[in-house]
Amino acid sequence: MTAVGRVTWNGLQMGPGSQYAISDLPDLDDLPDVRAYDVDRTGAHGTWTGPDYVGARTITMGITLRGTDAADLGRLTAALQRAMQPSPTPLQLQFTDRQLMVWAKVRRRRIPYDATSLQRVAVAQVQFYAADPRVYSLSEHQGGPVAAYAPASGRSYSRTYPWVYGTGGTGGTVTCVNAGGSETYPVLRIDGPCVRPSVQLSETGAVLQLNNTLLPGEFVLINTGSRAVLAGGATPRRDWVIPGSDWPVMQPGSNTFIYRSDPYGDGSIPTYLTVTWRDATL
């Protein structure tokens, strides 16, 4: 069990050093409810056990608003109300002192009001819903950029003595470490020029290949979590993914990515892969 410390949501700073004290919060080390796929054994004791998956993470936070007077409490209440709004997409719920975060939405907000007396302190409750139950590192890590793998050039002919052999393949690999205890989904950036680029994760054998050409100065972002392929970081181009490709998912520990591409033009302009990820733990 670790002290809650400072919490940040949608620009609102809470915890020590603010007028929003965290009075109650489940610990991030708790495991959300497990969704088990077990089947009873017919005519026998026990079950046939299947895979276990974790459901969504629900975080209910108690927040004590400490105003200097009734008017200040009203200001704090209004600021809390503005920050704790429903959102179309998850936002970062940051636990600053622990350097951790979850992607969440506000699903419930309760701010009691007592009209019979002027108060300067109130206790609110807010419920956050994290469809992705993983707890991520607050900081993003980056591997690369690394140039595409250059294959061996082969032996030169006609054969003479001494024989002249080609050089070995070079480049194309970048090692990334997921320091968490669960798999995490990296974001891949490929900078052109390149033709039919592919990214392989050595540890799992997953290979993701695109059937496209990027010109000099062009790039594509690949989010392996949402499986979005965005040309220039904005235009959806999922149709570039070659059927049968696997999406590389980083496992706990060391992960080695291999980047390959057919040459563009005379191959004199290099193409690069950059991997970005957060450590993740359930």
C-alpha positions in Angstrom: 0.0 0.0 0.0 1.5 3.3 -1.1 0.4 6.9 -0.1 -1.9 8.4 -2.7 -0.1 11.7 -3.0 -0.9 14.1 -5.8 -3.5 13.3 -8.5 -4.1 15.2 -11.7 -7.2 15.0 -13.9 -8.1 17.2 -16.8 -5.9 20.0 -15.6 -7.1 19.9 -12.0 -4.4 19.3 -9.4 -5.5 17.4 -6.3 -3.7 16.1 -3.2 -0.9 17.8 -1.1 -0.3 21.4 -1.9 -3.9 21.9 -3.2 -7.3 22.7 -1.8 -8.5 19.3 -2.9 -7.5 16.6 -0.4 -7.8 13.0 -1.5 -9.7 11.4 1.3 -10.4 8.0 -0.2 -9.0 6.1 -3.2 -8.6 2.3 -3.9 -5.0 1.4 -4.3 -3.7 0.9 -7.9 -2.1 -2.4 -6.8 -5.6 -3.9 -6.5 -6.5 -6.3 -9.2 -9.8 -5.6 -11.0 -12.5 -8.4 -11.2 -11.3 -11.4 -13.2 -13.5 -12.7 -16.0 -12.9 -16.5 -15.9 -13.7 -18.9 -18.7 -14.1 -22.1 -16.7 -16.5 -24.9 -17.6 -17.9 -27.5 -15.2 -16.6 -31.1 -15.7 -19.5 -33.3 -16.6 -19.9 -36.2 -14.2 -16.8 -35.2 -12.3 -15.6 -32.8 -9.6 -14.2 -29.5 -10.5 -14.0 -27.5 -13.7 -12.0 -27.4 -16.9 -10.2 -24.1 -16.4 -9.9 -21.7 -19.3 -8.1 -18.4 -19.7 -8.6 -15.6 -17.2 -9.1 -12.0 -18.3 -9.4 -8.8 -16.3 -12.4 -6.6 -16.6 -12.6 -2.8 -16.5 -11.0 -0.9 -13.6 -13.4 1.3 -11.5 -11.8 3.9 -9.3 -14.0 5.8 -6.8 -12.3 8.8 -5.4 -13.2 10.8 -2.3 -12.2 14.4 -2.5 -12.4 16.9 0.4 -12.7 20.5 -0.8 -11.1 22.9 1.7 -12.2 26.5 1.0 -11.2 29.6 3.0 -14.8 30.6 3.3 -18.2 29.7 1.7 -17.5 31.8 -1.4 -14.1 30.1 -1.9 -15.8 26.7 -1.5 -18.2 27.7 -4.2 -15.3 28.5 -6.5 -13.6 25.1 -5.7 -16.9 23.3 -6.4 -17.4 25.0 -9.7 -13.8 24.1 -10.8 -14.3 20.5 -9.8 -17.6 20.4 -11.7 -15.9 21.7 -14.8 -13.1 19.2 -14.7 -15.2 16.2 -13.9 -17.3 16.1 -17.1 -18.2 13.2 -19.4 -15.7 12.9 -22.3 -16.0 11.1 -25.7 -12.6 9.5 -25.2 -10.5 8.4 -22.2 -8.2 11.0 -20.6 -5.2 10.5 -18.4 -5.8 10.1 -14.7 -2.3 10.8 -13.3 -0.9 9.7 -10.0 2.1 12.1 -10.0 4.0 10.9 -7.0 3.9 7.3 -8.1 4.6 8.2 -11.8 1.6 6.1 -12.9 -1.5 6.8 -14.9 -4.7 5.1 -16.2 -6.9 6.0 -19.2 -10.3 6.7 -17.8 -13.6 8.5 -18.1 -15.8 10.1 -15.4 -18.9 8.0 -14.9 -20.3 9.5 -11.7 -19.9 12.7 -9.7 -21.5 13.6 -6.4 -21.0 17.0 -4.7 -23.3 17.3 -1.6 -24.7 20.7 -0.9 -26.1 21.9 2.4 -28.4 24.9 2.0 -29.0 25.3 5.7 -25.5 26.6 6.6 -22.6 28.4 5.1 -19.7 25.9 4.8 -16.1 26.1 3.7 -15.4 22.3 3.6 -17.3 19.7 1.5 -16.6 16.1 0.6 -17.2 15.0 -3.1 -17.2 11.6 -4.7 -16.2 10.9 -8.2 -16.1 7.5 -10.0 -13.7 6.9 -12.9 -14.2 4.1 -15.4 -11.1 2.6 -17.1 -12.1 0.3 -19.9 -8.4 -0.5 -20.3 -7.6 -1.9 -16.8 -3.8 -1.5 -17.2 -1.8 0.9 -15.0 0.8 2.6 -17.2 4.0 4.5 -16.5 3.4 8.2 -16.6 6.5 8.7 -18.8 6.6 7.5 -22.4 9.7 5.6 -23.6 11.2 5.7 -27.0 13.3 3.4 -29.0 15.0 4.5 -32.2 14.9 6.0 -34.7 16.6 3.1 -36.4 17.3 2.7 -40.1 15.8 -0.2 -42.0 17.7 -3.5 -42.1 20.3 -3.6 -44.9 20.7 -7.2 -46.3 24.1 -8.7 -47.1 25.4 -7.7 -50.5 26.5 -11.2 -51.5 29.7 -12.5 -53.1 31.1 -10.8 -56.1 31.7 -12.6 -59.4 33.5 -13.6 -61.5 35.4 -15.7 -59.0 39.0 -14.7 -58.5 41.6 -15.1 -55.8 41.3 -13.9 -53.1 37.6 -14.3 -53.2 35.6 -11.1 -52.3 32.6 -11.7 -50.1 29.8 -9.2 -49.4 29.3 -7.6 -46.1 26.8 -8.9 -43.5 23.4 -7.3 -43.0 23.3 -4.2 -40.8 20.9 -2.1 -38.8 17.2 -2.5 -38.6 16.9 -3.6 -35.0 15.9 -1.7 -31.8 15.5 -3.2 -28.4 12.8 -1.8 -26.1 12.2 -2.8 -22.4 8.7 -3.0 -20.9 9.4 -2.7 -17.2 5.8 -3.6 -16.2 4.3 -6.9 -15.5 1.7 -7.0 -18.4 1.8 -6.7 -22.2 1.7 -3.1 -23.6 0.8 -1.8 -27.0 3.5 0.3 -28.7 3.0 3.1 -31.3 5.2 2.6 -34.4 6.3 5.6 -36.5 7.7 4.8 -40.0 9.4 7.7 -41.8 9.9 7.5 -45.6 11.0 7.0 -48.1 10.2 3.3 -48.1 8.4 0.6 -50.1 6.3 -2.1 -48.4 7.8 -1.6 -44.9 7.4 -4.3 -42.3 8.0 -4.5 -38.5 8.7 -7.8 -36.8 8.8 -8.5 -33.1 11.4 -11.2 -32.5 10.1 -12.5 -29.2 6.6 -13.3 -30.5 7.3 -13.7 -34.3 4.5 -11.1 -35.1 5.1 -9.4 -38.4 3.1 -6.3 -39.5 3.6 -5.3 -43.1 2.2 -2.4 -45.1 1.5 -2.5 -48.9 2.3 1.1 -49.6 5.0 3.5 -50.6 6.1 6.5 -48.5 7.8 9.4 -50.3 10.7 11.4 -48.7 9.3 13.5 -45.9 6.1 11.3 -45.4 5.4 9.2 -42.4 2.8 6.9 -41.0 1.8 6.3 -37.3 0.6 2.8 -36.3 -1.2 2.4 -32.9 -1.1 -1.3 -32.1 -3.6 -0.9 -29.3 -6.4 0.7 -31.4 -5.0 -0.8 -34.6 -5.2 2.6 -36.3 -2.9 3.3 -39.2 -2.6 7.1 -39.8 -0.8 8.6 -42.8 0.8 11.8 -41.7 -0.5 11.1 -38.2 -4.1 12.0 -39.3 -5.5 10.2 -42.4 -6.8 6.7 -41.7 -5.1 4.1 -44.0 -6.0 0.7 -42.5 -6.2 -0.6 -46.0 -2.4 -0.5 -46.2 -2.1 -3.4 -43.8 -1.4 -6.6 -45.7 -3.9 -9.4 -44.8 -2.4 -12.0 -42.5 -0.2 -9.4 -40.7 0.1 -9.7 -36.9 0.1 -6.7 -34.6 3.3 -6.6 -32.5 2.4 -6.5 -28.7 5.3 -5.9 -26.3 5.6 -8.5 -23.6 7.1 -7.8 -20.1 10.9 -7.5 -20.3 13.0 -7.0 -23.4 11.5 -6.7 -26.9 13.4 -6.6 -30.2 11.9 -5.0 -33.2 13.3 -5.6 -36.7 12.5 -3.0 -39.4 12.7 -3.9 -43.1 11.7 -2.1 -46.3 12.2 -2.6 -50.0 14.5 0.1 -51.3 13.1 3.4 -52.6 14.8 4.6 -55.8 18.5 3.9 -55.5 18.2 3.3 -51.8 20.5 6.2 -50.9 17.9 7.9 -48.7 17.4 6.0 -45.4 14.0 5.2 -43.9 13.5 5.0 -40.1 11.4 3.2 -37.5 10.6 4.8 -34.0 8.9 2.8 -31.3 7.1 4.6 -28.4 5.5 2.8 -25.4 4.6 3.0 -21.7 5.3 0.3 -19.2 2.1 -1.5 -18.2 0.9 -3.6 -15.2 -2.5 -5.0 -14.2 
